[in-house]
Amino acid sequence: MNENIYRWMAIAIFVAGAGISAYHRQKAERAGGEKIGSRVEGWVIRTGLRFFGFALWLGVFTYMINPDWMTWSQFQAPAWFRLTGAGIGVIADLLSFWVFTHLGNNVTQTILTRKDHKLVTDGPYRWVRHPLYTMGMAAYLSFSMLASNWYIAALAVTTFLILSRRVPGEEARLIERFGNEYRNYMKRTGKYLPRLGMWL
C-alpha cells in the first residue's frame, strides 16, 4: 500500500482527535472562567512532559507532513499491522468523544480541580478512573503502528510513564475534595483499564 494512504489516515485520525479535545477543553475553560496553573505538579513532571511531549508531537507532525523525513526510525510492518493501528486510532477518537462528553466542564490540563468540580462516575468513568490517559496512550500507539515507527512508539510510552507520575497527586487531591466517596470509587474501578487485578 502506498505510504501516502497511511499518511492521510494518520492526518484524519489526528485532526478528529485534536478537534474533539480542543473543543471540549476550550468549552471547559470558558465555563470555568478560571486559570488553572501547572506549577503544582513540580518542575520534573512539568519539564518532562514538555520535552518528551514536544518530541512526540514533532515526530507525528513530521510524519504527517512528509513520511520520508521519518524513514530513519521506520520499521518493516505488514499492511494488516498498520491498518490495525488505524483501527485503534479510530477507536481512540470515539473513546475521546465518550470521555470528554461525560467529563464535561471538569477537564483541566493539570492535577488541579475546578472550584465547581464534580466527581464523574458514569460513562467510561464507571470502570476506569483515568480514561483520558488510556485514550491518549492508545492514540499515539496507533500512530506508531500506522507509521510503523519506533521513535513515535518509544516517545508515546515515555510520555505515558511521565503522565502516570501525576496520578498519585491527582488522586490525593480528589480524596481531599471528595473523601470516602472517592476512596470507595477507587476500590471498584481500575486506574487505566477496567479492574482486572491490584496492579491496575
C-alpha positions in Angstrom: 0.0 0.0 0.0 1.2 3.5 -0.8 2.8 5.3 2.1 0.6 8.4 1.4 -2.5 6.3 2.2 -1.2 5.7 5.7 -0.2 9.3 6.0 -3.7 10.5 5.1 -5.2 8.0 7.6 -2.9 9.5 10.3 -4.0 13.0 9.4 -7.7 12.2 9.5 -7.4 10.4 12.9 -5.2 13.2 14.3 -7.5 16.0 13.2 -10.6 14.3 14.5 -9.0 13.6 17.9 -7.4 17.0 18.3 -10.7 18.7 17.3 -12.6 16.8 19.9 -10.1 17.6 22.6 -9.7 21.3 21.7 -13.5 21.9 21.6 -14.2 20.4 25.0 -11.1 21.9 26.7 -12.0 25.4 25.4 -15.6 24.9 26.4 -14.5 24.0 29.9 -12.1 27.0 30.1 -14.9 29.3 29.1 -17.4 27.8 31.5 -15.0 27.7 34.4 -13.7 31.2 34.0 -10.6 30.4 35.9 -6.9 30.0 35.1 -5.6 26.5 36.1 -1.8 26.5 36.5 0.6 23.6 36.3 3.3 24.6 38.8 1.8 22.4 41.5 2.9 19.3 39.5 6.6 20.1 40.2 9.3 21.0 37.7 10.4 17.4 37.0 7.0 16.3 35.7 6.3 19.6 34.0 9.6 19.7 32.2 9.5 16.0 31.3 6.0 16.4 29.8 7.0 19.4 27.8 10.2 17.9 26.5 9.0 14.5 25.6 5.6 15.7 24.6 7.1 18.1 22.2 9.4 15.5 20.8 6.4 13.1 20.3 4.3 15.8 18.6 7.3 16.7 16.4 7.5 13.1 15.2 3.8 12.8 14.5 3.7 16.1 12.7 6.8 15.3 10.7 5.3 12.0 9.5 2.1 13.8 8.5 3.9 16.5 6.6 6.3 14.1 4.8 6.7 10.4 5.7 10.1 10.3 4.0 11.5 12.5 6.8 10.8 9.8 9.3 12.2 6.8 7.4 15.2 6.7 9.7 13.0 5.4 12.5 10.6 3.3 10.5 10.5 -0.5 10.8 9.1 -3.0 8.4 5.5 -4.0 9.1 2.8 -5.8 7.1 -0.3 -3.9 5.9 -2.6 -5.6 8.5 -0.4 -4.3 11.3 -0.6 -0.7 10.0 -4.3 -1.0 9.3 -4.8 -2.3 12.8 -3.1 0.9 14.0 -5.6 2.9 12.0 -8.4 1.0 13.6 -7.1 1.6 17.1 -6.8 5.3 16.2 -10.5 5.4 15.2 -11.4 3.7 18.5 -9.3 6.2 20.4 -11.1 9.1 18.7 -14.5 7.6 19.7 -13.3 7.0 23.2 -12.1 10.6 23.3 -15.6 11.8 22.4 -17.1 9.5 25.0 -14.7 10.6 27.8 -15.0 14.4 27.1 -18.8 14.2 26.8 -19.0 12.7 30.3 -16.2 14.7 31.8 -17.9 18.0 30.7 -16.5 21.2 32.3 -14.4 19.3 34.8 -11.5 18.8 32.4 -8.2 20.6 33.1 -4.6 20.4 31.9 -3.2 19.7 35.3 -3.9 17.7 38.6 -5.8 20.7 40.0 -9.6 20.7 40.0 -12.0 23.5 39.3 -14.0 25.3 42.0 -17.2 23.6 40.9 -15.6 20.3 40.1 -18.0 17.3 40.3 -17.0 13.7 40.7 -17.8 11.9 37.4 -18.6 8.1 37.8 -20.7 7.4 34.7 -19.8 6.6 31.1 -16.2 5.4 30.8 -15.6 6.6 34.4 -17.8 3.8 35.6 -15.0 1.4 35.0 -11.8 3.5 34.7 -10.6 6.4 36.8 -8.3 7.9 34.2 -9.6 7.0 30.7 -8.1 10.2 29.2 -4.6 8.7 29.8 -5.8 5.4 28.3 -7.2 7.2 25.3 -4.0 9.2 24.8 -1.8 6.2 25.0 -4.0 4.3 22.5 -4.0 7.2 20.1 -0.2 7.6 20.0 0.5 3.9 19.8 -1.9 3.8 16.9 0.2 6.5 15.2 3.3 4.4 15.8 1.7 1.3 14.3 0.2 3.3 11.4 3.5 4.9 10.6 5.4 1.7 11.6 7.7 4.0 13.6 9.7 3.0 16.7 10.5 6.7 17.6 6.9 7.6 18.0 6.2 4.4 19.9 9.1 5.0 22.3 8.1 8.6 23.0 4.4 7.6 23.5 5.4 5.1 26.2 7.8 7.6 27.8 5.2 10.4 27.9 2.6 8.0 29.3 5.1 6.9 32.1 5.6 10.6 33.0 1.9 11.3 33.0 1.4 8.3 35.3 3.6 10.1 37.8 0.9 12.7 38.1 -1.8 10.2 39.2 -0.9 9.9 42.9 -1.0 13.7 43.3 -4.2 13.9 41.3 -5.9 11.2 43.3 -4.7 12.7 46.6 -6.4 16.0 45.7 -9.6 14.2 44.7 -9.6 12.3 48.0 -9.0 15.6 49.8 -12.0 17.0 48.0 -14.4 14.1 47.9 -13.2 12.0 50.8 -14.7 8.5 51.2 -16.8 8.9 48.1 -13.6 8.9 46.1 -11.9 6.2 48.2 -14.9 3.9 47.5 -14.8 4.8 43.9 -11.1 3.8 43.7 -12.0 0.3 45.2 -14.4 -0.6 42.4 -12.5 0.9 39.4 -9.2 0.4 37.6 -6.7 3.1 37.1 -6.3 2.9 33.3 -8.2 -0.2 32.4 -11.2 -1.9 33.9 -10.1 -3.6 37.1 -8.5 -7.0 36.5 -6.2 -7.1 39.4 -4.5 -4.9 42.0 -1.7 -3.8 39.6 -4.4 -1.8 37.6 
